[in-house]
Amino acid sequence: METICWKWLLECDEPGTGRRISSQGEVLTPAHTTEQEMREQLLAQLDVGFERRFGEGFRIQDLAPAWRIQQH
């Protein structure tokens, strides 16, 4: 099965302080995956980590996110 490697960088406001924080990584998806589909899947995973770190109810979408995504 063919895959796509996506490199991503996400910046958002840190809850409480408002300072910009960033997270980056790579993810492999099936070749037919669109950028929007990849972003939605990734957000769901990242939201879980944010809730663990900052408390229940924190969602990246609420923290002024800015994405940089490249397909490789």
Contacts in CASP RR format, 6 or more apart in sequence:
PFRMAT RR
TARGET T0000
AUTHOR 0000-0000-0000
METHOD contacts of the structure
MODEL  1
METICWKWLLECDEPGTGRRISSQGEVLTPAHTTEQEMREQLLAQLDVGF
ERRFGEGFRIQDLAPAWRIQQH
1 30 0 8 1.000
1 31 0 8 1.000
2 30 0 8 1.000
2 31 0 8 1.000
3 28 0 8 1.000
3 29 0 8 1.000
3 30 0 8 1.000
3 31 0 8 1.000
4 28 0 8 1.000
4 29 0 8 1.000
4 30 0 8 1.000
4 31 0 8 1.000
4 33 0 8 1.000
4 71 0 8 1.000
4 72 0 8 1.000
5 26 0 8 1.000
5 27 0 8 1.000
5 28 0 8 1.000
5 71 0 8 1.000
5 72 0 8 1.000
6 26 0 8 1.000
6 27 0 8 1.000
6 28 0 8 1.000
6 29 0 8 1.000
6 35 0 8 1.000
6 38 0 8 1.000
6 69 0 8 1.000
6 70 0 8 1.000
6 71 0 8 1.000
6 72 0 8 1.000
7 24 0 8 1.000
7 25 0 8 1.000
7 26 0 8 1.000
7 69 0 8 1.000
7 70 0 8 1.000
7 72 0 8 1.000
8 24 0 8 1.000
8 25 0 8 1.000
8 26 0 8 1.000
8 27 0 8 1.000
8 42 0 8 1.000
8 67 0 8 1.000
8 68 0 8 1.000
8 69 0 8 1.000
8 70 0 8 1.000
9 22 0 8 1.000
9 23 0 8 1.000
9 24 0 8 1.000
9 25 0 8 1.000
9 67 0 8 1.000
9 68 0 8 1.000
9 69 0 8 1.000
10 22 0 8 1.000
10 23 0 8 1.000
10 24 0 8 1.000
10 46 0 8 1.000
10 60 0 8 1.000
10 65 0 8 1.000
10 66 0 8 1.000
10 67 0 8 1.000
11 20 0 8 1.000
11 21 0 8 1.000
11 22 0 8 1.000
11 65 0 8 1.000
11 66 0 8 1.000
12 20 0 8 1.000
12 21 0 8 1.000
12 22 0 8 1.000
12 60 0 8 1.000
12 63 0 8 1.000
12 64 0 8 1.000
12 65 0 8 1.000
12 66 0 8 1.000
13 19 0 8 1.000
13 20 0 8 1.000
13 21 0 8 1.000
13 63 0 8 1.000
13 64 0 8 1.000
14 20 0 8 1.000
14 21 0 8 1.000
14 54 0 8 1.000
14 63 0 8 1.000
15 54 0 8 1.000
15 58 0 8 1.000
15 63 0 8 1.000
23 46 0 8 1.000
27 38 0 8 1.000
27 41 0 8 1.000
27 42 0 8 1.000
29 37 0 8 1.000
29 38 0 8 1.000
29 41 0 8 1.000
35 69 0 8 1.000
35 71 0 8 1.000
38 69 0 8 1.000
39 67 0 8 1.000
39 69 0 8 1.000
43 60 0 8 1.000
43 61 0 8 1.000
46 60 0 8 1.000
47 58 0 8 1.000
47 59 0 8 1.000
47 60 0 8 1.000
50 58 0 8 1.000
50 59 0 8 1.000
50 60 0 8 1.000
51 57 0 8 1.000
51 58 0 8 1.000
END
